[in-house]
Amino acid sequence: MNRSILIGLLCALLTGCSTAQAFLGTSVISTGDGDTLHVRQNGQDVTVRLACIDAPERRQPGGQFASDRLRQLLPVGRRVQLRTVETDRYGRTVGEVYANGRSINLQLVTEGQAVVYPQYLSGCQDDRDAYLQAEQAARRARRGFWSQRNPVMPWDWRRQQRSS
């Protein structure tokens, strides 16, 4: 059995995603902002919103850094595994993305490029504590988003933009 298939099966076992979701036939087409990307999965283009996290918007302080970091972690053509959590109201697949067996969602929080999205954390119950601990450590170390003097949470920033 080739290495790609073994890795895909291992992802399925470790993350609870189906073998079809975990199979390494999923590759990055592009990234959007710091928590959105486009993948090709089973011959279809799929928009993925990273589950359980929220990254600053591109025009928000720290937003361009988050976008750039996601693009570095997931360059075009990168093979990934996707654990689907749900489909959101915009028709996007909401999920955890893994590259080389590591959660990209959790890595972004660890690096301070994204924050935990408390109202959607239930989609990542198995990793809930890891997300919360990663955010706390990033905040204490003032990494990325947390290096700002008065960081505005992405959901609050979006609400402010809509009301102005």
C-alpha positions in Angstrom: 0.0 0.0 0.0 1.4 3.4 -0.9 2.4 6.0 1.7 -0.4 8.4 0.8 -3.1 5.8 1.3 -1.6 4.9 4.7 -1.5 8.5 5.8 -5.1 9.0 4.7 -6.3 5.9 6.6 -4.3 7.1 9.7 -6.1 10.5 9.5 -9.4 8.7 9.4 -8.6 6.7 12.4 -7.2 9.6 14.5 -9.6 12.3 13.6 -12.8 10.4 13.1 -13.2 11.6 9.5 -14.4 9.2 6.9 -11.8 7.5 4.7 -13.2 9.4 1.7 -12.7 12.7 3.6 -9.3 11.8 4.8 -8.0 10.4 1.5 -5.1 12.5 0.2 -7.0 13.2 -3.1 -7.9 16.6 -1.4 -5.6 19.4 -2.5 -5.5 23.1 -2.0 -6.6 25.3 -4.9 -6.3 28.7 -3.0 -6.6 30.4 0.3 -8.8 33.4 1.1 -8.5 35.1 4.4 -6.9 33.6 7.4 -9.7 31.0 8.0 -11.0 30.2 4.5 -9.6 28.1 1.6 -10.6 26.3 -1.5 -9.8 22.7 -2.1 -10.4 20.1 -4.8 -12.0 17.0 -3.3 -13.2 14.1 -5.4 -13.1 16.2 -8.5 -15.1 19.1 -7.1 -14.1 22.5 -5.9 -15.0 23.0 -2.2 -14.9 26.1 -0.1 -13.7 25.3 3.4 -14.2 27.5 6.5 -11.9 26.4 9.2 -13.9 25.1 12.1 -13.7 26.3 15.7 -11.5 29.3 15.0 -11.9 32.9 13.7 -9.1 34.8 12.0 -9.0 38.6 11.7 -10.4 39.9 8.5 -7.9 41.1 5.9 -8.7 44.8 6.5 -8.6 44.3 10.2 -5.2 44.7 12.1 -3.4 41.4 11.9 -5.7 40.1 9.1 -3.2 40.3 6.3 -0.6 38.4 8.5 -3.2 35.7 9.1 -4.0 35.4 5.4 -0.3 35.2 4.5 0.4 32.6 7.1 -2.5 30.3 5.9 -1.1 30.7 2.4 2.4 29.7 3.7 1.0 26.6 5.5 -1.2 25.6 2.6 0.3 26.5 -0.7 -1.5 25.7 -3.9 -1.3 22.0 -4.6 -0.7 21.0 -1.0 -2.3 17.7 -0.1 -4.5 17.9 2.9 -7.0 15.9 4.9 -10.4 17.3 5.8 -12.6 16.4 8.7 -16.0 17.9 7.9 -17.9 19.3 10.9 -20.9 20.8 9.1 -22.1 22.9 6.2 -22.7 26.6 7.1 -25.4 28.9 5.9 -23.3 30.1 3.0 -22.9 26.5 1.7 -19.2 26.2 2.8 -17.8 23.1 4.3 -16.8 23.8 7.9 -14.0 21.6 9.0 -10.6 20.9 10.4 -7.8 20.7 7.9 -4.8 18.5 8.5 -1.4 18.6 6.7 1.1 15.9 7.5 -1.1 14.8 10.3 -1.1 18.3 12.0 -4.2 20.4 12.5 -3.8 23.6 10.6 -6.7 25.1 12.6 -4.9 24.5 15.9 -1.5 25.6 14.5 -3.1 29.0 13.6 -4.4 29.5 17.1 -1.0 28.4 18.6 0.8 31.0 16.5 -1.7 33.7 17.4 -2.9 34.0 13.8 -6.5 33.0 14.8 -8.6 32.9 17.9 -10.9 30.3 19.3 -14.5 30.9 18.1 -16.4 30.0 21.3 -19.8 29.7 19.8 -18.6 27.1 17.3 -16.2 25.2 19.5 -18.6 22.4 19.9 -17.6 21.1 16.4 -14.1 20.3 17.8 -15.1 18.7 21.1 -12.2 16.2 21.0 -9.7 19.0 20.7 -11.5 21.7 22.8 -9.0 21.8 25.6 -6.1 21.9 23.1 -7.6 24.9 21.4 -8.3 26.8 24.6 -4.8 26.1 26.0 -3.2 27.1 22.7 -5.1 30.4 22.7 -4.2 31.1 26.3 -0.5 30.5 25.6 -0.5 32.7 22.5 -2.3 35.4 24.4 0.2 35.3 27.3 3.2 35.3 24.8 1.5 38.2 22.8 1.9 36.2 19.6 0.4 37.5 16.3 -3.1 38.9 16.9 -2.4 39.1 20.6 0.6 41.4 20.1 -1.8 44.4 19.5 -2.4 46.8 22.3 -6.2 46.4 22.2 -7.1 43.5 19.9 -10.7 43.5 18.6 -12.1 40.0 18.3 -12.9 39.3 14.6 -16.6 38.8 15.2 -16.8 42.2 17.0 -14.8 43.9 14.2 -17.2 42.5 11.6 -20.2 43.7 13.6 -18.6 47.2 13.8 -18.0 47.3 10.1 -21.6 46.3 9.3 -23.0 49.0 11.6 -20.9 51.8 10.3 
